[in-house]
Amino acid sequence: MNLYLNEQWRQLAACHDQPTALFYPDGVWDRPKAAEARAVCNACPVRPACLEYALTHHEKYGMWGGLTPAQRQKYLRRTSGHP
């Protein structure tokens, strides 16, 4: 069973006690904003479950699994074989 299905991963996530605004900035993701959020994601023990959840649930906003919305879209196109 995938860890994200029971959603226990949320309690184990490195972002659990971080400000929401860090992962959902106002406006466009710029490099400093993304780097700050990604630093938390890179140290997260449940990063794969987080990304899987975001991809499965078509999350359109925020940093999930270390990827911005644009990066998730690019990842989906690359892995689905569509241009």
C-alpha positions in Angstrom: 0.0 0.0 0.0 1.3 3.5 -0.9 2.1 5.6 2.1 0.1 8.6 0.7 -3.1 6.6 0.7 -3.4 6.6 4.5 -2.1 10.2 4.6 0.1 9.4 7.7 2.9 10.9 5.6 1.5 14.4 6.3 2.4 14.1 10.0 5.9 13.0 9.1 6.5 15.7 6.5 9.3 18.2 7.1 6.9 21.0 6.1 4.3 20.0 8.8 5.4 22.8 11.2 6.5 25.3 8.6 4.5 28.4 7.5 2.1 27.6 4.7 3.1 30.7 2.8 6.5 29.2 2.2 5.0 26.5 0.0 2.1 28.7 -1.4 3.7 32.1 -2.2 1.7 35.0 -3.6 2.4 35.5 -7.2 5.0 33.7 -9.3 7.6 31.2 -8.0 10.9 32.9 -8.3 14.2 31.2 -7.7 14.7 32.3 -4.1 11.2 31.3 -3.1 11.5 28.0 -4.7 14.9 27.3 -3.3 13.8 28.1 0.2 10.8 25.7 0.0 12.8 23.1 -1.8 15.4 23.1 0.9 12.7 21.8 3.3 11.5 19.3 0.8 15.0 18.0 0.1 15.3 17.1 3.8 11.9 15.5 4.0 11.6 11.7 4.7 8.2 11.5 2.9 9.0 13.5 -0.2 8.1 10.7 -2.7 4.7 10.2 -1.0 4.1 13.9 -1.1 4.9 14.1 -4.8 2.8 11.1 -5.6 -0.1 12.6 -3.7 0.2 15.9 -5.7 0.4 14.1 -9.0 -2.5 11.8 -8.2 -4.7 14.6 -7.0 -3.8 17.1 -9.7 -2.6 19.7 -7.2 -2.4 22.9 -9.1 -0.8 25.1 -6.5 2.1 25.1 -4.1 5.3 23.2 -3.7 4.7 19.4 -3.4 7.4 16.8 -3.2 10.0 19.5 -4.1 8.3 20.5 -7.3 6.5 23.7 -8.2 3.3 23.5 -10.2 5.2 24.2 -13.5 7.7 21.5 -12.7 5.0 19.0 -11.9 3.3 19.7 -15.2 6.7 19.2 -17.0 7.2 16.0 -15.1 3.8 14.6 -16.1 4.3 15.5 -19.7 7.7 13.8 -19.7 6.5 10.6 -17.9 3.3 10.3 -20.0 5.2 10.5 -23.3 3.2 13.5 -24.4 4.9 16.7 -25.7 
